[in-house]
């Protein structure tokens, strides 16, 4: 099916989807969750084709990890949909209602955005997450995934559409663009009149392309050059656990730690212990001169270059810099970060508060791993992406981020003089 026809069908059903009751939406979401579990063999078989192609094409390990569907990850997708069911439906909420001197009652009410287009890369779980959040908020979603996950995405969408049709709901509530060419992606960016908003999820190149070329309004999701600053007052065991988790628990995700700052007063004691822990996972440390002086001839340590301070590796690599104060750490983070997630490990309350107040990012942590920046972990059930912009939505985008408002006005015959 050509792109124009896909978008036309999406627009055609958007009012029917917007009109569904909360009960109808929740019932359908539970059915989809059950269908994903029931069809898990079909999903893993399709994913195996994508994984085989990815290995043939020498896809980096971090991206292969993003692409992989296991029984556990399918169960997580289903659980994410069930969590969405348990969340309050924001559509129809009246935010305010005030009486004007002329007797008019003027209020605001939450409404769906309409048709949401999502361009994303090799993460098939996004397919289910995007559907769940868009559907709960009465939106239609048009998906354009990457060619690396086309079999996985197709199988997931087929399951969702099957469950919807069984409940008399238009299957076009979710549409998958199977042409993964760049030309089709560019064409989607110009589907004004059919698609109401576009959300890119993926690497810096994809996001930049969408922001620069789309004529549809864009909610920008950002890459994650996430930092952890280990303060001189930090508990060393806590700091080791947090850094190792944030760097190695999953390397191919945007909330992984890519850059570490360590106070110079504790570098001699902390960095060798960290190097040993990271060496167990074969993590390469790209260190500044002061850190290298402490780490000596460790085989996994190489000199850092200027480009390392602003890089999202999505790999078993981390940049390490020593700093003399929390002020220096904050200045470095605000210069090189991508506005995603930043953390401080400290036992000093004043420094923790300073870090929270002055670091410019969507999520700022004290004594916790950056890996928690996630819609599921934040209690949203799932997320549509993590916005690093400051308009409309910021941070993990759940249900509220997929709604807009309209004014509703009650009168009793008023006319303007």
DOKE-55936 format. One record per residue (C-alpha): residue number from 1; residue in three letters; x, y, z. Coordinates in Angstrom, 3 decimals. Layout:
<nodes>
NUM | Ala | X | Y | Z;
...
</nodes>
This chain:
<nodes>
1 | Unk | 0.000 | 0.000 | 0.000;
2 | Unk | 1.361 | 3.430 | -0.925;
3 | Unk | 2.124 | 5.971 | 1.762;
4 | Unk | -0.600 | 8.407 | 0.739;
5 | Unk | -3.259 | 5.690 | 1.039;
6 | Unk | -1.923 | 4.624 | 4.451;
7 | Unk | -2.102 | 8.191 | 5.737;
8 | Unk | -5.524 | 8.739 | 4.156;
9 | Unk | -6.909 | 5.669 | 5.949;
10 | Unk | -5.345 | 6.802 | 9.226;
11 | Unk | -7.026 | 10.184 | 8.958;
12 | Unk | -10.324 | 8.546 | 7.993;
13 | Unk | -10.542 | 6.534 | 11.225;
14 | Unk | -9.124 | 9.080 | 13.670;
15 | Unk | -12.530 | 10.388 | 14.750;
16 | Unk | -13.760 | 6.856 | 15.442;
17 | Unk | -10.705 | 6.132 | 17.563;
18 | Unk | -11.030 | 9.453 | 19.385;
19 | Unk | -14.654 | 8.619 | 20.207;
20 | Unk | -13.885 | 5.278 | 21.899;
21 | Unk | -14.734 | 5.108 | 25.583;
22 | Unk | -12.090 | 4.403 | 28.214;
23 | Unk | -13.628 | 0.957 | 28.729;
24 | Unk | -13.419 | 0.118 | 25.037;
25 | Unk | -9.805 | 1.236 | 24.854;
26 | Unk | -8.802 | -0.685 | 27.967;
27 | Unk | -10.544 | -3.847 | 26.791;
28 | Unk | -8.726 | -3.664 | 23.460;
29 | Unk | -5.341 | -3.037 | 25.118;
30 | Unk | -5.764 | -6.105 | 27.326;
31 | Unk | -6.692 | -8.134 | 24.275;
32 | Unk | -3.581 | -6.943 | 22.468;
33 | Unk | -1.404 | -7.838 | 25.469;
34 | Unk | -2.860 | -11.348 | 25.499;
35 | Unk | -2.426 | -11.671 | 21.742;
36 | Unk | 1.279 | -10.773 | 21.943;
37 | Unk | 1.825 | -13.542 | 24.480;
38 | Unk | -0.262 | -16.007 | 22.473;
39 | Unk | 1.674 | -15.222 | 19.284;
40 | Unk | 5.113 | -15.041 | 20.917;
41 | Unk | 6.466 | -17.874 | 18.744;
42 | Unk | 5.431 | -15.960 | 15.637;
43 | Unk | 7.128 | -12.835 | 16.980;
44 | Unk | 10.396 | -14.540 | 17.875;
45 | Unk | 10.480 | -16.322 | 14.501;
46 | Unk | 10.110 | -13.002 | 12.696;
47 | Unk | 12.715 | -11.429 | 14.960;
48 | Unk | 15.145 | -14.257 | 14.214;
49 | Unk | 15.090 | -13.205 | 10.548;
50 | Unk | 15.949 | -9.627 | 11.505;
51 | Unk | 18.700 | -10.763 | 13.879;
52 | Unk | 20.200 | -12.990 | 11.171;
53 | Unk | 20.205 | -10.105 | 8.701;
54 | Unk | 21.670 | -7.793 | 11.338;
55 | Unk | 24.589 | -10.131 | 11.981;
56 | Unk | 25.167 | -10.537 | 8.241;
57 | Unk | 25.274 | -6.761 | 7.932;
58 | Unk | 27.679 | -6.530 | 10.890;
59 | Unk | 25.324 | -4.515 | 13.024;
60 | Unk | 27.084 | -3.278 | 16.213;
61 | Unk | 26.440 | -5.298 | 19.349;
62 | Unk | 24.566 | -2.471 | 21.046;
63 | Unk | 22.110 | -2.216 | 18.134;
64 | Unk | 21.687 | -5.979 | 17.978;
65 | Unk | 20.708 | -5.851 | 21.641;
66 | Unk | 18.082 | -3.225 | 20.836;
67 | Unk | 16.758 | -5.373 | 18.017;
68 | Unk | 16.503 | -8.646 | 19.946;
69 | Unk | 13.084 | -9.960 | 21.010;
70 | Unk | 13.085 | -12.619 | 23.711;
71 | Unk | 10.173 | -14.218 | 25.549;
72 | Unk | 10.983 | -11.935 | 28.481;
73 | Unk | 10.930 | -8.800 | 26.335;
74 | Unk | 7.639 | -9.848 | 24.751;
75 | Unk | 6.235 | -10.316 | 28.256;
76 | Unk | 7.522 | -6.830 | 29.120;
77 | Unk | 5.735 | -5.389 | 26.075;
78 | Unk | 2.508 | -7.037 | 27.178;
79 | Unk | 2.983 | -5.878 | 30.756;
80 | Unk | 3.588 | -2.348 | 29.526;
81 | Unk | 0.204 | -2.413 | 27.786;
82 | Unk | -1.455 | -3.743 | 30.942;
83 | Unk | 0.100 | -0.927 | 32.941;
84 | Unk | -1.291 | 1.580 | 30.450;
85 | Unk | -4.737 | 0.095 | 31.089;
86 | Unk | -4.294 | 0.865 | 34.772;
87 | Unk | -3.464 | 4.507 | 34.147;
88 | Unk | -6.070 | 7.232 | 34.199;
89 | Unk | -7.375 | 8.181 | 30.776;
90 | Unk | -6.523 | 11.877 | 30.290;
91 | Unk | -8.838 | 12.387 | 27.304;
92 | Unk | -11.851 | 14.495 | 28.215;
93 | Unk | -10.341 | 15.872 | 31.430;
94 | Unk | -11.484 | 19.447 | 32.035;
95 | Unk | -8.471 | 21.402 | 33.231;
96 | Unk | -10.250 | 24.595 | 34.187;
97 | Unk | -13.609 | 26.324 | 33.947;
98 | Unk | -14.017 | 30.010 | 34.755;
99 | Unk | -16.938 | 32.389 | 34.476;
100 | Unk | -16.373 | 35.652 | 32.625;
101 | Unk | -18.169 | 38.899 | 33.582;
102 | Unk | -20.455 | 38.464 | 30.564;
103 | Unk | -21.602 | 35.086 | 31.846;
104 | Unk | -19.573 | 32.910 | 29.459;
105 | Unk | -18.085 | 29.796 | 31.037;
106 | Unk | -14.667 | 29.200 | 29.431;
107 | Unk | -12.649 | 26.069 | 30.094;
108 | Unk | -9.985 | 23.770 | 28.694;
109 | Unk | -10.364 | 20.075 | 27.945;
110 | Unk | -7.806 | 17.411 | 26.995;
111 | Unk | -8.165 | 15.967 | 23.494;
112 | Unk | -6.143 | 13.579 | 21.299;
113 | Unk | -3.473 | 14.973 | 18.982;
114 | Unk | -5.015 | 13.040 | 16.060;
115 | Unk | -2.729 | 11.082 | 13.741;
116 | Unk | 0.769 | 10.615 | 15.133;
117 | Unk | 3.596 | 9.565 | 12.838;
118 | Unk | 6.609 | 7.876 | 14.408;
119 | Unk | 9.897 | 7.263 | 12.597;
120 | Unk | 12.156 | 4.935 | 14.549;
121 | Unk | 15.055 | 2.559 | 14.188;
122 | Unk | 15.800 | -1.016 | 15.244;
123 | Unk | 13.690 | -1.311 | 18.389;
124 | Unk | 10.625 | -3.502 | 17.845;
125 | Unk | 9.380 | -2.914 | 21.401;
126 | Unk | 8.680 | 0.672 | 20.308;
127 | Unk | 5.960 | -0.706 | 18.032;
128 | Unk | 3.875 | -2.004 | 20.934;
129 | Unk | 4.717 | 0.898 | 23.264;
130 | Unk | 3.755 | 3.476 | 20.647;
131 | Unk | 0.462 | 1.759 | 19.911;
132 | Unk | -0.476 | 1.422 | 23.582;
133 | Unk | 0.091 | 5.054 | 24.478;
134 | Unk | -1.377 | 6.462 | 21.271;
135 | Unk | -4.458 | 4.240 | 21.446;
136 | Unk | -5.139 | 4.990 | 25.121;
137 | Unk | -5.119 | 8.703 | 24.294;
138 | Unk | -7.478 | 8.263 | 21.333;
139 | Unk | -4.807 | 8.770 | 18.674;
140 | Unk | -4.100 | 6.868 | 15.485;
141 | Unk | -0.448 | 5.951 | 14.947;
142 | Unk | 1.420 | 5.605 | 11.654;
143 | Unk | 4.718 | 3.783 | 12.135;
144 | Unk | 7.762 | 3.820 | 9.939;
145 | Unk | 10.373 | 1.517 | 11.467;
146 | Unk | 13.826 | 0.742 | 10.141;
147 | Unk | 14.526 | -1.969 | 7.586;
148 | Unk | 16.562 | -3.859 | 10.197;
149 | Unk | 13.385 | -4.649 | 12.183;
150 | Unk | 10.840 | -4.930 | 9.386;
151 | Unk | 9.922 | -8.587 | 10.053;
152 | Unk | 9.580 | -8.023 | 13.809;
153 | Unk | 7.518 | -4.874 | 13.378;
154 | Unk | 5.264 | -6.507 | 10.823;
155 | Unk | 4.547 | -9.438 | 13.130;
156 | Unk | 3.767 | -7.170 | 16.098;
157 | Unk | 1.447 | -4.947 | 14.057;
158 | Unk | -0.336 | -8.013 | 12.668;
159 | Unk | -1.016 | -9.214 | 16.234;
160 | Unk | -2.322 | -5.816 | 17.276;
161 | Unk | -4.583 | -5.466 | 14.248;
162 | Unk | -5.949 | -8.973 | 14.731;
163 | Unk | -6.909 | -8.168 | 18.332;
164 | Unk | -8.524 | -4.868 | 17.305;
165 | Unk | -10.614 | -6.411 | 14.560;
166 | Unk | -11.860 | -9.076 | 16.961;
167 | Unk | -13.347 | -6.228 | 19.013;
168 | Unk | -14.850 | -4.340 | 16.109;
169 | Unk | -12.264 | -1.569 | 16.220;
170 | Unk | -10.717 | -0.323 | 12.955;
171 | Unk | -7.361 | -2.011 | 12.478;
172 | Unk | -6.106 | 1.242 | 10.933;
173 | Unk | -5.714 | 2.559 | 14.485;
174 | Unk | -2.162 | 1.342 | 13.866;
175 | Unk | -0.584 | 1.491 | 10.421;
176 | Unk | 2.859 | 0.230 | 9.446;
177 | Unk | 4.732 | 1.634 | 6.476;
178 | Unk | 6.527 | -1.375 | 4.991;
179 | Unk | 8.556 | 0.649 | 2.489;
180 | Unk | 11.624 | 1.504 | 4.561;
181 | Unk | 13.349 | 3.622 | 1.932;
182 | Unk | 14.644 | 7.072 | 2.793;
183 | Unk | 12.450 | 8.514 | 0.074;
184 | Unk | 9.310 | 7.242 | 1.809;
185 | Unk | 10.520 | 8.571 | 5.153;
186 | Unk | 11.032 | 12.004 | 3.582;
187 | Unk | 7.576 | 11.798 | 2.017;
188 | Unk | 6.054 | 11.035 | 5.433;
189 | Unk | 7.696 | 14.174 | 6.811;
190 | Unk | 5.569 | 16.200 | 4.387;
191 | Unk | 2.179 | 14.554 | 4.964;
192 | Unk | 0.548 | 17.764 | 6.152;
193 | Unk | -3.213 | 17.449 | 6.228;
194 | Unk | -2.998 | 13.765 | 7.140;
195 | Unk | -0.470 | 13.478 | 9.975;
196 | Unk | -0.803 | 15.916 | 12.872;
197 | Unk | 2.545 | 15.436 | 14.608;
198 | Unk | 5.767 | 13.535 | 13.925;
199 | Unk | 8.003 | 11.919 | 16.562;
200 | Unk | 11.471 | 10.591 | 15.641;
201 | Unk | 13.096 | 7.919 | 17.827;
202 | Unk | 16.631 | 6.848 | 17.091;
203 | Unk | 20.148 | 8.112 | 16.577;
204 | Unk | 21.322 | 11.670 | 16.174;
205 | Unk | 21.313 | 11.447 | 12.378;
206 | Unk | 17.686 | 10.350 | 12.162;
207 | Unk | 16.493 | 12.969 | 14.624;
208 | Unk | 18.423 | 15.752 | 12.896;
209 | Unk | 17.033 | 14.737 | 9.503;
210 | Unk | 13.437 | 14.810 | 10.755;
211 | Unk | 13.858 | 18.140 | 12.556;
212 | Unk | 15.476 | 19.755 | 9.510;
213 | Unk | 13.176 | 18.403 | 6.799;
214 | Unk | 9.713 | 17.846 | 8.288;
215 | Unk | 6.948 | 20.305 | 7.518;
216 | Unk | 4.717 | 18.545 | 10.073;
217 | Unk | 5.148 | 19.677 | 13.711;
218 | Unk | 7.858 | 17.567 | 15.403;
219 | Unk | 8.322 | 16.486 | 19.025;
220 | Unk | 12.071 | 16.025 | 19.217;
221 | Unk | 13.449 | 13.073 | 21.119;
222 | Unk | 17.133 | 13.287 | 21.868;
223 | Unk | 20.247 | 11.201 | 21.954;
224 | Unk | 21.733 | 10.413 | 25.335;
225 | Unk | 25.216 | 11.597 | 26.230;
226 | Unk | 24.477 | 10.938 | 29.910;
227 | Unk | 26.957 | 11.808 | 32.680;
228 | Unk | 27.570 | 10.639 | 36.220;
229 | Unk | 29.557 | 12.862 | 38.567;
230 | Unk | 31.164 | 11.098 | 41.541;
231 | Unk | 31.628 | 13.730 | 44.230;
232 | Unk | 34.424 | 13.690 | 46.802;
233 | Unk | 31.852 | 12.826 | 49.507;
234 | Unk | 30.387 | 9.864 | 47.600;
235 | Unk | 30.127 | 6.409 | 49.096;
236 | Unk | 32.631 | 4.523 | 46.872;
237 | Unk | 30.727 | 1.239 | 46.857;
238 | Unk | 27.503 | 3.008 | 45.893;
239 | Unk | 29.315 | 4.949 | 43.183;
240 | Unk | 30.849 | 1.777 | 41.731;
241 | Unk | 27.483 | 0.042 | 41.615;
242 | Unk | 25.732 | 3.016 | 40.016;
243 | Unk | 28.376 | 3.651 | 37.354;
244 | Unk | 28.686 | -0.025 | 36.408;
245 | Unk | 24.919 | -0.398 | 36.165;
246 | Unk | 24.469 | 2.771 | 34.124;
247 | Unk | 27.269 | 1.816 | 31.720;
248 | Unk | 26.951 | -1.948 | 31.313;
249 | Unk | 23.414 | -3.099 | 32.176;
250 | Unk | 22.390 | -2.289 | 28.576;
251 | Unk | 24.837 | -0.448 | 26.357;
252 | Unk | 22.591 | 0.308 | 23.388;
253 | Unk | 20.075 | 2.565 | 25.127;
254 | Unk | 19.872 | 6.337 | 25.349;
255 | Unk | 19.902 | 6.422 | 29.170;
256 | Unk | 23.194 | 4.531 | 29.522;
257 | Unk | 26.088 | 6.445 | 31.082;
258 | Unk | 28.546 | 7.561 | 28.416;
259 | Unk | 30.692 | 9.989 | 30.410;
260 | Unk | 32.030 | 9.896 | 33.968;
261 | Unk | 33.315 | 12.814 | 36.032;
262 | Unk | 35.282 | 12.082 | 39.189;
263 | Unk | 36.419 | 14.552 | 41.845;
264 | Unk | 40.210 | 14.754 | 41.833;
265 | Unk | 40.423 | 14.174 | 45.611;
266 | Unk | 39.050 | 10.619 | 45.316;
267 | Unk | 40.359 | 9.708 | 41.858;
268 | Unk | 43.373 | 7.757 | 43.174;
269 | Unk | 41.191 | 5.457 | 45.256;
270 | Unk | 38.089 | 5.245 | 43.102;
271 | Unk | 39.317 | 4.965 | 39.522;
272 | Unk | 41.480 | 1.810 | 39.890;
273 | Unk | 38.565 | -0.005 | 41.537;
274 | Unk | 36.251 | 1.159 | 38.758;
275 | Unk | 38.723 | 0.129 | 36.068;
276 | Unk | 38.827 | -3.410 | 37.455;
277 | Unk | 35.021 | -3.647 | 37.498;
278 | Unk | 34.664 | -2.272 | 33.984;
279 | Unk | 37.436 | -4.531 | 32.698;
280 | Unk | 35.245 | -7.506 | 33.620;
281 | Unk | 32.802 | -6.256 | 30.957;
282 | Unk | 35.615 | -5.267 | 28.576;
283 | Unk | 34.721 | -1.573 | 28.743;
284 | Unk | 37.233 | 0.768 | 27.151;
285 | Unk | 38.004 | 3.866 | 29.242;
286 | Unk | 38.803 | 7.041 | 27.319;
287 | Unk | 40.492 | 9.064 | 30.033;
288 | Unk | 41.900 | 12.540 | 30.453;
289 | Unk | 45.541 | 13.031 | 31.442;
290 | Unk | 44.882 | 13.112 | 35.186;
291 | Unk | 42.823 | 9.910 | 35.094;
292 | Unk | 45.453 | 8.145 | 32.982;
293 | Unk | 48.118 | 9.121 | 35.516;
294 | Unk | 46.096 | 7.279 | 38.165;
295 | Unk | 45.238 | 4.260 | 36.016;
296 | Unk | 48.746 | 3.736 | 34.682;
297 | Unk | 49.206 | 1.078 | 32.017;
298 | Unk | 45.809 | -0.603 | 32.268;
299 | Unk | 45.142 | -2.239 | 28.910;
300 | Unk | 41.592 | -0.913 | 28.581;
301 | Unk | 42.577 | 2.764 | 29.072;
302 | Unk | 43.257 | 5.076 | 26.116;
303 | Unk | 43.676 | 8.869 | 25.872;
304 | Unk | 40.462 | 10.843 | 25.518;
305 | Unk | 40.040 | 13.286 | 22.665;
306 | Unk | 37.858 | 16.380 | 22.613;
307 | Unk | 35.180 | 14.518 | 20.630;
308 | Unk | 34.809 | 11.965 | 23.431;
309 | Unk | 33.250 | 14.465 | 25.835;
310 | Unk | 30.162 | 14.860 | 23.667;
311 | Unk | 29.824 | 11.352 | 22.270;
312 | Unk | 27.012 | 8.839 | 22.659;
313 | Unk | 28.924 | 5.578 | 22.220;
314 | Unk | 26.157 | 2.967 | 22.508;
315 | Unk | 29.087 | 0.633 | 23.056;
316 | Unk | 31.400 | -0.723 | 25.747;
317 | Unk | 33.200 | 2.613 | 25.998;
318 | Unk | 33.114 | 5.446 | 28.522;
319 | Unk | 34.883 | 8.803 | 28.760;
320 | Unk | 36.402 | 9.720 | 32.134;
321 | Unk | 37.416 | 13.190 | 33.284;
322 | Unk | 38.652 | 14.446 | 36.660;
323 | Unk | 37.254 | 17.708 | 38.042;
324 | Unk | 38.067 | 19.894 | 41.022;
325 | Unk | 34.564 | 20.828 | 42.164;
326 | Unk | 30.851 | 20.306 | 41.666;
327 | Unk | 30.809 | 23.664 | 39.864;
328 | Unk | 33.332 | 22.374 | 37.321;
329 | Unk | 31.323 | 19.185 | 36.895;
330 | Unk | 28.108 | 21.113 | 36.263;
331 | Unk | 29.807 | 23.414 | 33.757;
332 | Unk | 31.241 | 20.436 | 31.851;
333 | Unk | 27.900 | 18.620 | 31.802;
334 | Unk | 25.958 | 21.643 | 30.611;
335 | Unk | 28.492 | 22.171 | 27.817;
336 | Unk | 28.574 | 18.617 | 26.473;
337 | Unk | 25.316 | 16.933 | 27.451;
338 | Unk | 22.335 | 16.318 | 25.193;
339 | Unk | 19.729 | 17.340 | 27.765;
340 | Unk | 18.804 | 13.749 | 28.590;
341 | Unk | 19.799 | 12.310 | 32.000;
342 | Unk | 22.536 | 13.340 | 34.439;
343 | Unk | 23.443 | 12.014 | 37.893;
344 | Unk | 25.495 | 12.943 | 40.938;
345 | Unk | 26.698 | 10.475 | 43.559;
346 | Unk | 27.236 | 12.361 | 46.799;
347 | Unk | 26.603 | 12.448 | 50.532;
348 | Unk | 26.636 | 16.238 | 50.585;
349 | Unk | 23.085 | 17.662 | 50.608;
350 | Unk | 24.077 | 21.154 | 49.442;
351 | Unk | 25.991 | 19.797 | 46.436;
352 | Unk | 23.128 | 17.478 | 45.560;
353 | Unk | 20.692 | 20.389 | 45.560;
354 | Unk | 23.065 | 22.557 | 43.537;
355 | Unk | 23.383 | 19.782 | 40.971;
356 | Unk | 19.591 | 19.362 | 40.772;
357 | Unk | 19.057 | 23.097 | 40.410;
358 | Unk | 21.785 | 23.922 | 37.886;
359 | Unk | 22.141 | 20.926 | 35.559;
360 | Unk | 20.094 | 21.492 | 32.404;
361 | Unk | 18.567 | 18.127 | 31.496;
362 | Unk | 15.218 | 16.387 | 31.274;
363 | Unk | 16.056 | 14.077 | 34.207;
364 | Unk | 18.536 | 14.793 | 37.002;
365 | Unk | 19.395 | 12.157 | 39.615;
366 | Unk | 20.951 | 12.036 | 43.054;
367 | Unk | 22.493 | 8.689 | 44.048;
368 | Unk | 20.790 | 6.594 | 41.371;
369 | Unk | 21.542 | 5.164 | 37.937;
370 | Unk | 20.560 | 7.095 | 34.819;
371 | Unk | 19.036 | 3.854 | 33.514;
372 | Unk | 15.766 | 4.727 | 35.265;
373 | Unk | 14.860 | 7.400 | 32.704;
374 | Unk | 12.187 | 5.271 | 31.129;
375 | Unk | 8.419 | 5.445 | 30.882;
376 | Unk | 7.971 | 1.988 | 32.388;
377 | Unk | 10.222 | 2.817 | 35.352;
378 | Unk | 8.495 | 6.176 | 35.853;
379 | Unk | 5.127 | 4.432 | 36.115;
380 | Unk | 3.817 | 5.498 | 32.689;
381 | Unk | 3.384 | 1.889 | 31.542;
382 | Unk | 5.440 | 2.673 | 28.464;
383 | Unk | 6.832 | 5.699 | 26.696;
384 | Unk | 6.615 | 7.202 | 23.252;
385 | Unk | 10.146 | 8.522 | 23.583;
386 | Unk | 12.235 | 10.780 | 25.789;
387 | Unk | 11.907 | 14.406 | 24.828;
388 | Unk | 14.983 | 16.564 | 25.296;
389 | Unk | 13.273 | 19.706 | 24.071;
390 | Unk | 11.451 | 22.134 | 26.342;
391 | Unk | 8.200 | 22.830 | 24.489;
392 | Unk | 5.062 | 20.716 | 24.956;
393 | Unk | 6.836 | 17.771 | 26.598;
394 | Unk | 10.143 | 17.032 | 28.326;
395 | Unk | 11.559 | 13.733 | 29.566;
396 | Unk | 9.806 | 10.363 | 29.175;
397 | Unk | 6.595 | 11.002 | 27.251;
398 | Unk | 3.584 | 9.146 | 28.533;
399 | Unk | -0.126 | 9.723 | 28.064;
400 | Unk | -0.304 | 13.438 | 28.843;
401 | Unk | 2.365 | 14.222 | 26.235;
402 | Unk | 0.128 | 12.700 | 23.546;
403 | Unk | -2.772 | 15.028 | 24.204;
404 | Unk | -3.480 | 18.632 | 23.416;
405 | Unk | -6.214 | 20.897 | 24.749;
406 | Unk | -9.108 | 22.778 | 23.286;
407 | Unk | -11.216 | 25.526 | 24.769;
408 | Unk | -14.841 | 24.748 | 25.491;
409 | Unk | -17.204 | 27.673 | 26.003;
410 | Unk | -20.725 | 27.602 | 27.413;
411 | Unk | -23.013 | 30.532 | 26.831;
412 | Unk | -26.689 | 31.462 | 27.117;
413 | Unk | -27.116 | 33.747 | 24.152;
414 | Unk | -24.134 | 36.110 | 24.505;
415 | Unk | -23.189 | 38.190 | 21.469;
416 | Unk | -20.168 | 40.485 | 21.185;
417 | Unk | -20.839 | 44.187 | 20.975;
</nodes>
